[in-house]
Amino acid sequence: MLFVGGEKLFELDKTDLLIIIQTLANMMILLGVALLLPSLIAHYSNETIFFQTFVTTALITIIIGILAKKLIKPKKALMKHAIISIALGWFLFGAISAIPFLFLGLNPIDAFFESISGLTGTGITIIPNLEVLPSSILFWRGLIQWLGGFGIVVMALLIYEKPETAMNLFSAEGRNEDFFPNIKKIARMIVAIYFLYTFIGIILYLISGMNLFDATIHSFTSIATGGFSTKNNGIGFFGFGAAIVTIILTVLGGISFESHYSLLTGKFKKFIKNPELKFFFLIVIIATILIFINTYFSNENTYFESFFYVISSLTSTGTIFGLDLSTLPALTIFIIIILMAIGASYGSTSGGLKLWRILILYQVVKREIHRAFLPQKAVTPIMLGGKIVSEEKALKALSYISLYLAFILAGSIIFMYAGFGLIDSIFTVVSAIGNNGLLTISQKSILLMEPPLKILLTLIMIVGRMEIVPFLVLLKSTGIGSKIR
């Protein structure tokens, strides 16, 4: 039996299920409203079938959400309800968001794959030719990455009536921002920062030469560190200027919202002293130099491309710049795998393990080495950024790293068993669980992949985005993981 904060986390009854449904209702309403936006694009572009699809799906989703709110009496959602709601939400919203893709002729597995790849910010596409897609579908692909970037949960927090429910959902989403004591104020600030950078991104892309439609979509996907594009060659199609804008936006997306708040409110000293930020740029410098040296002697790459792919992999954006990664030297591919696994800042839109956890791991190892030279009873707290990290937080961080590596190992073994090579298997699984999207295998390999492998890859994307634990809690609550103790 697992307890969190003194409450039983498992053993769900009818009341629990009603609370979970009621908790998901607000998020369904917001998703329904989001579905109306591409319907405007479809109407303007005379895409009748997709206009009808988006409007019908939106109305049904909104109506179900409203009925759930009206018919179920509001109750406080405990942590177990919040965790399970988050976990179920990714599957539910992935299924709803997949509906428009079905009308492209995709089968349900492929449509769900594309939807989840968008919502989780992974950016691996199942669609062979993006440049023939209807405008409304291109917009929808960008929009779901944008929504998934800061989490539809965060926007839903703005309209939750009960502060306890909002607080539990915020924690279950894996967020720790505390620049306001009130959760709704934090949510409003996160949304405001996100909108601000999205608008700035659109302006910068317009200056780089994009039209308004492409600028909007690429601003959506870049600030969300998602990587979807409107072109088969990715951002490389638009040239050097657009690539520079993408780097700026993805770096912003890879920095925590709390750090952005410090920067935008003039707390420059606090912003600069952030250990994650220092670590981020240190990794960028070292990795860029290593990749540049390695590719320079192979005559494969340029300095800018080295820098671009370091940013793309570390921020988990997965944006491509017209380069076939499978042709790169082994050391460069290995470095990119490490960067994808690490990820950027905790509390940002990026995936991966997060720099915060890596720094804690480093501090724990350093402490254990120092303890050998200290008296047995010496108190040696874990310090990070001038603050003490509790033993509980350190244990959670180390446990998560262990779980993360275990999922990578298991997924890689399955892919190797299916016939993929060692490097391709590890690269693909690390990219999926880190919600990155870079690949060493070809687009054709994704298209021809057996359905069970597509389902596995989709599941890995979801697990990585919800940070594993909610998925395990969901398994336990349904009885599938009954042996998890």
NORGIVEN-V908251 format. One record per pair of residues at least 24 apart in sequence whose ideal C-beta (glycine too) atoms are under 6 Angstrom apart, sorted by the first residue. I is the first residue (numbers start at 0). GAP is how many residues later the second one is. D is the distance in Angstrom with one decimal. If there is no record, write none. Layout:
i=I gap=GAP d=D
i=I gap=GAP d=D
This chain:
i=3 gap=75 d=5.0
i=4 gap=74 d=5.9
i=6 gap=71 d=5.5
i=8 gap=71 d=4.6
i=9 gap=466 d=5.4
i=9 gap=467 d=5.5
i=11 gap=465 d=5.4
i=17 gap=54 d=5.1
i=18 gap=56 d=5.3
i=18 gap=58 d=5.4
i=18 gap=62 d=4.8
i=19 gap=61 d=5.4
i=19 gap=64 d=5.7
i=19 gap=65 d=5.1
i=20 gap=47 d=5.4
i=21 gap=46 d=5.9
i=21 gap=50 d=4.3
i=22 gap=54 d=4.9
i=22 gap=58 d=5.9
i=22 gap=62 d=4.3
i=23 gap=61 d=5.6
i=23 gap=65 d=5.9
i=24 gap=40 d=4.6
i=24 gap=43 d=3.8
i=24 gap=44 d=4.5
i=25 gap=130 d=4.5
i=25 gap=133 d=5.5
i=26 gap=62 d=5.9
i=26 gap=125 d=5.3
i=26 gap=129 d=4.6
i=27 gap=33 d=5.5
i=27 gap=37 d=3.5
i=28 gap=33 d=5.5
i=28 gap=36 d=3.8
i=29 gap=122 d=5.8
i=29 gap=125 d=5.7
i=29 gap=126 d=5.6
i=30 gap=30 d=5.8
i=30 gap=62 d=5.6
i=31 gap=26 d=4.8
i=31 gap=29 d=3.6
i=31 gap=30 d=3.5
i=37 gap=98 d=4.4
i=37 gap=101 d=4.8
i=37 gap=102 d=4.4
i=40 gap=94 d=5.3
i=40 gap=95 d=4.4
i=40 gap=98 d=4.8
i=41 gap=94 d=3.7
i=44 gap=90 d=4.5
i=46 gap=87 d=4.7
i=46 gap=89 d=5.2
i=48 gap=54 d=5.9
i=49 gap=84 d=5.5
i=49 gap=86 d=4.6
i=52 gap=47 d=5.3
i=52 gap=50 d=5.3
i=56 gap=42 d=4.9
i=60 gap=35 d=5.8
i=75 gap=86 d=5.6
i=75 gap=88 d=4.8
i=76 gap=88 d=4.2
i=76 gap=91 d=5.6
i=78 gap=89 d=5.1
i=81 gap=86 d=3.7
i=81 gap=87 d=4.7
i=81 gap=90 d=3.9
i=82 gap=89 d=4.6
i=82 gap=387 d=4.8
i=82 gap=390 d=4.8
i=83 gap=390 d=5.8
i=83 gap=393 d=5.5
i=85 gap=86 d=4.7
i=85 gap=87 d=5.9
i=85 gap=384 d=5.1
i=86 gap=379 d=5.9
i=86 gap=383 d=4.1
i=86 gap=384 d=5.7
i=86 gap=387 d=3.9
i=89 gap=372 d=5.0
i=89 gap=376 d=5.7
i=93 gap=25 d=5.8
i=96 gap=47 d=5.3
i=99 gap=40 d=5.7
i=108 gap=342 d=5.2
i=108 gap=345 d=5.5
i=112 gap=341 d=5.3
i=112 gap=345 d=5.0
i=115 gap=342 d=5.0
i=115 gap=345 d=5.3
i=115 gap=346 d=6.0
i=117 gap=26 d=4.0
i=117 gap=27 d=5.0
i=118 gap=25 d=5.1
i=118 gap=29 d=4.0
i=119 gap=28 d=5.9
i=119 gap=315 d=4.9
i=119 gap=341 d=4.7
i=119 gap=345 d=3.9
i=120 gap=24 d=5.7
i=120 gap=27 d=5.3
i=120 gap=28 d=5.7
i=120 gap=103 d=5.5
i=120 gap=104 d=5.8
i=120 gap=105 d=4.1
i=120 gap=314 d=4.8
i=121 gap=313 d=4.5
i=121 gap=315 d=5.0
i=121 gap=339 d=4.8
i=122 gap=103 d=5.2
i=122 gap=104 d=3.1
i=122 gap=105 d=5.3
i=122 gap=195 d=4.4
i=122 gap=314 d=3.1
i=123 gap=313 d=5.1
i=129 gap=102 d=5.5
i=130 gap=101 d=6.0
i=137 gap=92 d=5.1
i=140 gap=87 d=5.0
i=141 gap=75 d=3.6
i=141 gap=78 d=4.1
i=141 gap=79 d=5.3
i=141 gap=86 d=6.0
i=144 gap=76 d=4.7
i=144 gap=79 d=4.8
i=144 gap=81 d=3.3
i=144 gap=83 d=5.3
i=145 gap=74 d=3.8
i=145 gap=78 d=5.0
i=148 gap=75 d=2.7
i=148 gap=200 d=4.0
i=149 gap=40 d=6.0
i=149 gap=44 d=4.9
i=153 gap=33 d=5.2
i=153 gap=36 d=5.5
i=156 gap=30 d=3.9
i=157 gap=29 d=5.4
i=173 gap=293 d=4.8
i=176 gap=80 d=5.7
i=176 gap=81 d=4.8
i=176 gap=170 d=5.6
i=178 gap=79 d=5.5
i=178 gap=82 d=4.9
i=189 gap=67 d=4.9
i=192 gap=64 d=5.8
i=192 gap=67 d=5.0
i=196 gap=26 d=5.0
i=196 gap=55 d=5.4
i=197 gap=25 d=5.4
i=200 gap=48 d=4.8
i=203 gap=41 d=4.4
i=204 gap=40 d=5.5
i=207 gap=33 d=3.7
i=207 gap=34 d=4.5
i=207 gap=37 d=5.3
i=209 gap=28 d=6.0
i=221 gap=24 d=5.1
i=221 gap=27 d=3.8
i=221 gap=28 d=5.5
i=222 gap=26 d=5.0
i=222 gap=30 d=4.9
i=223 gap=125 d=5.2
i=224 gap=25 d=5.5
i=224 gap=28 d=4.1
i=224 gap=90 d=4.9
i=224 gap=91 d=5.3
i=224 gap=92 d=4.4
i=224 gap=124 d=4.8
i=224 gap=125 d=4.7
i=226 gap=90 d=4.9
i=226 gap=91 d=3.8
i=226 gap=92 d=4.6
i=226 gap=210 d=4.5
i=232 gap=89 d=5.1
i=233 gap=85 d=5.7
i=233 gap=86 d=3.8
i=234 gap=84 d=5.3
i=235 gap=85 d=4.3
i=235 gap=86 d=3.3
i=245 gap=73 d=5.8
i=246 gap=64 d=5.2
i=249 gap=61 d=5.8
i=249 gap=65 d=4.5
i=249 gap=67 d=4.4
i=252 gap=96 d=4.4
i=253 gap=61 d=3.7
i=253 gap=90 d=3.2
i=253 gap=94 d=5.3
i=253 gap=96 d=4.7
i=254 gap=90 d=5.3
i=254 gap=93 d=5.7
i=255 gap=89 d=4.2
i=255 gap=91 d=3.7
i=255 gap=92 d=5.0
i=256 gap=90 d=5.7
i=257 gap=89 d=5.7
i=274 gap=84 d=5.9
i=274 gap=109 d=5.9
i=274 gap=110 d=4.4
i=275 gap=69 d=4.6
i=275 gap=79 d=4.5
i=275 gap=80 d=5.8
i=278 gap=76 d=5.1
i=283 gap=26 d=5.6
i=286 gap=48 d=5.7
i=286 gap=52 d=6.0
i=289 gap=45 d=5.9
i=290 gap=41 d=5.0
i=290 gap=44 d=5.8
i=293 gap=35 d=5.2
i=293 gap=37 d=4.8
i=293 gap=38 d=5.1
i=294 gap=37 d=5.8
i=297 gap=31 d=5.2
i=312 gap=26 d=4.1
i=312 gap=27 d=4.9
i=312 gap=125 d=6.0
i=313 gap=25 d=4.5
i=313 gap=30 d=6.0
i=314 gap=29 d=5.0
i=314 gap=35 d=5.0
i=315 gap=27 d=5.4
i=315 gap=34 d=4.3
i=315 gap=35 d=3.9
i=315 gap=36 d=5.4
i=315 gap=118 d=5.4
i=315 gap=119 d=5.3
i=315 gap=120 d=4.6
i=317 gap=118 d=4.5
i=317 gap=119 d=2.6
i=317 gap=120 d=4.7
i=324 gap=115 d=5.0
i=325 gap=114 d=4.5
i=336 gap=90 d=5.7
i=336 gap=93 d=5.4
i=339 gap=90 d=5.1
i=339 gap=91 d=5.7
i=339 gap=94 d=4.6
i=339 gap=96 d=4.6
i=340 gap=89 d=5.3
i=342 gap=91 d=5.9
i=350 gap=83 d=4.6
i=350 gap=84 d=3.2
i=350 gap=113 d=5.7
i=351 gap=82 d=4.3
i=352 gap=51 d=5.7
i=356 gap=40 d=4.4
i=356 gap=44 d=5.9
i=358 gap=25 d=5.8
i=359 gap=34 d=5.5
i=359 gap=37 d=4.4
i=363 gap=30 d=5.8
i=402 gap=65 d=5.0
i=406 gap=26 d=5.9
i=410 gap=49 d=5.5
i=417 gap=35 d=5.7
i=431 gap=25 d=5.3
i=431 gap=28 d=4.3
i=431 gap=29 d=5.1
i=432 gap=27 d=5.0
i=432 gap=31 d=3.8
i=433 gap=30 d=6.0
i=434 gap=29 d=5.3
i=434 gap=30 d=5.5
